[in-house]
Amino acid sequence: MIAVGVDVSKSKSMVAILSSDGEIVAEPFEVYHVNDSLDNLITNLLSLNDDIKIVMEATGHYHLPILKKFLEANLFVSVMNPYLMKKYGDNQIRKAKTDRKDAMRMATYALEKAYTLIPYTSLEQKYLDLKFLSRQYNQRISTKVKNRVYLGNLLDETMPGIENILMAKTTKPENNMLYNFINKYQSFDTIKKMGEKKFLNSYTKLAEKNGCRNYQMKALKIYELATNSITTRGTDTYTNIAIQQCLNVLIQAEIAANEILVQMQSLAQTLPEYPIVRGMCGVGDRLTPRLIAEIGDVRRFTSGKALNAFAGNDAPPFQSGQFESQNRHISKRGAPSLRKACYEVMQCLKMHKPQDDPVYLFMIKKEEEGKPLNVAKMAAINKFLRIYYARVMELYK
């Protein structure tokens, strides 16, 4: 057997090759992620005429070019969790880290664990595309949240308290009354200069255009708030530019996120598990494609417990001698995006309170036992993922 360790970086990799008895076949050497360099590497490996086991770490998207070439050549490749490889290398007193040592460590791991390595298999393209869209969606949401905070900071100086009256609830930014109000008036100083009658007429036209209700009462509240508030930034050019730019970024991020979500929904509806996941309590049109994207093909998990471990929602046992811990925190060594999506499912269950849903009843039971609210939610997520695994797996039995 030939054991190959590949330490991946952005545009090149370090490769080490060992024989079955631990002898160094090739000292660590660099290969670049271009066709010529990778073709030479594959040719040299195939010329050894032996069973080849390749181990590399999952490094975002940097490992994809070399992984693609290996799979096209029908070579055995196992893509390992970087944390697992890090712990495997923690058996030395004197710590040292170089690409050469990392490549040798992976080759040694391939040699030692040859019979337990799991080959990498490409998921169906739909799952890959859905996961890609989910990553893009999360990036847009991250941009939206950051700029929402920036906008809130600006409003504290120009329109303090306006968010308590006008709340951004709509999913369509073009119909968002708060955004349109800020864009029109910029600061409470503008409203003070207009006077009550002129402002009420102006606000009425804006509210009717956006389809708002009870706008007369809100208009009076806003005018009273404006006259009693102390603004630290007025209607100067610098403030107006900052508010306008922040609004533009925020609106574009929301529009982009909505467009990506529509594509995710269209793609997820072609998968066989979509109606099952959509039918689960607390899972709506927005959460269904996100859950499927983060979990992927459920058949790659051996059990519901393995799915919870993938989400980082497991609490591994901790015991030594006569000590055995009874109060363990979740590991959080998993997919944070999946945990976040599941947490949103729990929030939906708390809002709608379905009395016939076992996950909701389990969460309430834990709360009644005195568990903190977040602990009860994470325990309910554990049950939710086990039910998810069982129901979807019924499709393939």
Buried (B, 14 or more C-beta within 10 A) or exposed (E): EBBBBBBBBEEBBBBBBBBEEEEEBBEBEBBBBEEEBBEEBBEBBEEBEEEBBBBBBBBEEBBEBBBEBBBEBEBBBBBBEEEEBEEBBEEEEEEEEEBBBBBBBBBBBBBEBBEEBEEBEEBEEBBEBBBBBBEBBBBBBEBBEEBBEBBEEBBBBBBBBBBEBBEBEBEEBEEBBBBBBBBEBBBBBBBBEBEBEEBBEBBBEBBEEBEBEEBEEBBBBBBEBBEEBEBEBBBEEEBBEBBEEBBEBBBBBBBBBBEBBEBBBEBBBEBEBBEBBBEBBBBEEBBBBBBBBBBBBBEBBEEBBBBBBBBBBBBEEEEEEEEEEEEEEBBEBBBEBBBBBBBBBBEBBBEEEEEEBEBBBBBBEBBEEEBEEEBBBBBBBBBBBBBBBEBBBEEEE
